[in-house]
Amino acid sequence: MKPDRNLCTDLALGALAGAAATWIMGKTTSYLYEKEGAQARQREDQARGDKTAYEVAAEKAARLAYRQLSEDERKKLGSAIHWAVGIGSGALYALLRRRLAGGGPGRELAGGALFGTAVWLLLDELGNVALGLTPGPTAFPWQTHARGLAGHLVLGLATEGVLQVADRAA
């Protein structure tokens, strides 16, 4: 890791890493979702009313602005919120990584995995419920939670991986 980078560079690289990691996580979780049994997928879709947590967040934001969204607008704004959270989490990770760094690549990868796990726990398992974006955890099959954890581990590891490439290029 290059500790001599300035704060703006760390934020920019973290945002880039977060965008790449969000894309990779999306591919991973989509693949896992497609491989799940029909019963688990149906139970999950019913629990979330066929809307993602980000689409529900988009609807809530629109209501605050006294607007009603079409289905297409809801999906687009929900996707934008999802990408913003992913990019923002990458930027946050880059800042934390710089301050908490120690050890070699193994420790950095462990830090990425820990960060991904924390994002899963704080956002998917706690935050979405607390904000009323999804029902509680028991409404979902275990596969939903396992896929979310796997996806966020990929998110953390991919974010760290992109930042390691940036470190070597510097």
Phi, psi and omega in degrees: 000145180260098183288351184272002177292148178277168184301316181296321178294317177301315180298315181295314179295322177296320178296317177298315178297320178296321178295313179298316182293324178296319178296314180296318178299318179300317178297318181295309184291327176296317178299312181296321179298316180296333181272351179288158176293153182300323182295317179294317179297318180296317179298318178295311181300320177295316183299322182262010177062032181059024177231144174284163176302325181290327176292322176295320177298321178297317178297317179296318178297318179296319178298323177298331179265013180057040179237152172244134184264144169287168178300318179296317178297318180300315181294317181293314179293321176300318178295319178298319178296316179302313179295321179297319178295317179296315179294317178296322179292326176296318178296317178298316179300318180300321178290316179295318181302318182296323184275334185255006186296147175181144180085192185259194183303326178299318179291324178293318177296321176298321176297320177297317178296318178296318179297314178301318179296319179296319178297316178300311183295311185287324181268299186293310188276329183247307186298314181300321179290313182299326180273000180072026181271337176217160172289176181296167185302328183288348178286344185251149175289162181301331182298326179298314180294318180296318179295320178297316178296314179301316180297319181284332171297317176299317178303310182295316181292321179292320178300312178298318180300316178296320180292326176294321176298317178297322178298316182291328181285337183286000000 
